[in-house]
Amino acid sequence: MADENVDGKGEAKKSPLMLIVIILGVLLIVISGLLGWILLSSKSTPEVPVIDANPSQEAPAPKEPEKSVFYPLESFIVNLKDSGGTRYLKTTMELELDSDGAKAELDARKPELKNSIIFILSSKTMDEIQDVDGKIILTRELMNRINQMIKKGRVKNIYFTEFIIQKL
């Protein structure tokens, strides 16, 4: 019997299944290449600068990032408002100010600043300031009071660098 894969001239016949597999492989490679090219070319497309038709008008200046000045304070140790006066708070904080003018004004009014902070801290109970929400409320209260004191700037934020509550 003659081999089915060999034609009359002695050459091997290609099976239709093998031909389909080769065509699908080539198509897969072409499609993958096209998708890769599309994805890469869309990310590397340079932005074209917009040219103003009226060059006599000045372009708006880029907005400068807001300046921050940090004002470190020494530690405060106060009795908390709890019954018996047996709970103490030790805290250290830094004020984030929006200008050097605010820093100079706080330097000039440092005794008043420290007094205000001590009064606010000592008016709190442990339950009011032991969780995160209480610390956020305390921060806002301190910021409001200090911002009322100064005229040449404002406190943007207060950062606690130490916050210890202790029972005696």
N, C-alpha and C positions, 0 to 999 in steps of 0.2 A: 504494500500500500504506500502510496506517495504521501509525503509530509504535507500537511495542510498549510503550513506557514511558508512553504516554498513554492514559487510559481514555476511555470514551465522553463524559464531561463536559468533557474538555480538561485535566484535572488530571494531573500526572505521577505515575506509580506508583513506590512505593519498592521497590527490589529487595530480596529476602530477604537477600542478602549484605551490603548496606549496613546493614540492621537488625541483623544479628548482630554486625557490627563495632562499632556504637554501643552495644549491650548489653554486649559484652565490655569496652569502654572504661570504661563507667560502673561495672561490677563491679570492674575493676582499681583505679579511683580509690577506691571504697568500701573495698575490702580494704586498700589502702595506708593509708588514713586510720585504719582500725581498728587495724592493726598499730602505727602510729606512736603512737596514743593509748595503747595497752596498754604499749608500751615506755616511754613518757615518764611515765605515771602510776605504774608500778611503781618507778621510780627516785626519784620525788619524794614518795613516801609518807612522811609524818613518823613518827618513832618515837614510840610512845605511852609515856610514863613509867609505870613500874610503881609503884603505890602500895602501901606496906606496910600490911597490915591491923592490925598491932600497932605503933602509933607510939611506944610507950614504949621500945622498943629503939633504941639509936643505930645508925645506919648505919655500916659500917666506913669509916674514913678512907681517902681515896685514897692509894695508895702513891706516895711522893715519889721522883723519879728519884735514882739513886745519885749522890752528890757525888764529884767528882774534884778533886784538887789536883795541880798539876803542879810538879815539882821539877827545875829545870834543873841540869845538871852541866857543868863546864867540860870542855874537850877532854882526852883521854888519848892519849899517844903512847907505845907500847910496842914492844919487840922481840918478834917472834913466835918461836915455838919451832922454827922451821925451822933446818936445819943451816947453820952458818956465821954465823948471826945477821945476815943481810943483808936480812931482810924486816921492815918496820915497819907497824904499824897505827896510824892516827890516827882516833879516833872521838869523837863528841860525842853525848850522849844526854839524854833527859828521862825522869824517872820519873813515872808516873801513880800517885798515892797515893789511898787511900780516906778520909783524914782529915787535918785540920790537926795532930793529935797526932803522926802519923807524920812529918810535915814537921818539927815541932819536935824530935823525937827524932833525925832524920837530921842536922839542923843541929848538935845537940850531939855527934853521933858522926861527924862528917864525916871526920876523919883515918882512922878505922877503915873507913868506907865506901869511901873512895878506895883504901885499901890492898887491900881485898878485890877491888875491880874490877880493879885493876892485876894482881893475882896471877892472876885468872881469865883476863883478856885475854892475858897473856904466856904462859899455859900452852897456848895454841892454836897450831896450824899454819895456814898459809895454806889448805891443802886443806880443813881443818875448817870454816873460816868464809867461804870465798869464795862459796858458793852460798846460796840462800834457806833451804834446810833447815838448813844450818850456822848461819845467823844466828838461826833460830828456836830451835835447841838452845842457842845462846849466851844468848839472851834468857831462856830458862827457867832456865838455870843461874845467871845473875845475879840473877833474881827470887828464886829459892830461897835464895840466899846472903843477900841483903839482907833478905828476910822473916825469916830466922833471927836477924838482928841486932836487929830492932825488935819492940817489944811493944805499942805503942799504935796499931797499924794495920797495913796491908800494902800492898805494891806490887801494883797491878792490872795494869800493863803497863809496858814499856820501849819508848821510841821512839828509834831512831837518827836523828839529824838530820844526821850526817856519818859516813861509813864509808869510809876510804881505806886500801888496802893498797899499799905501795910497796916496790920492791926497790932497794937501794942499789947 
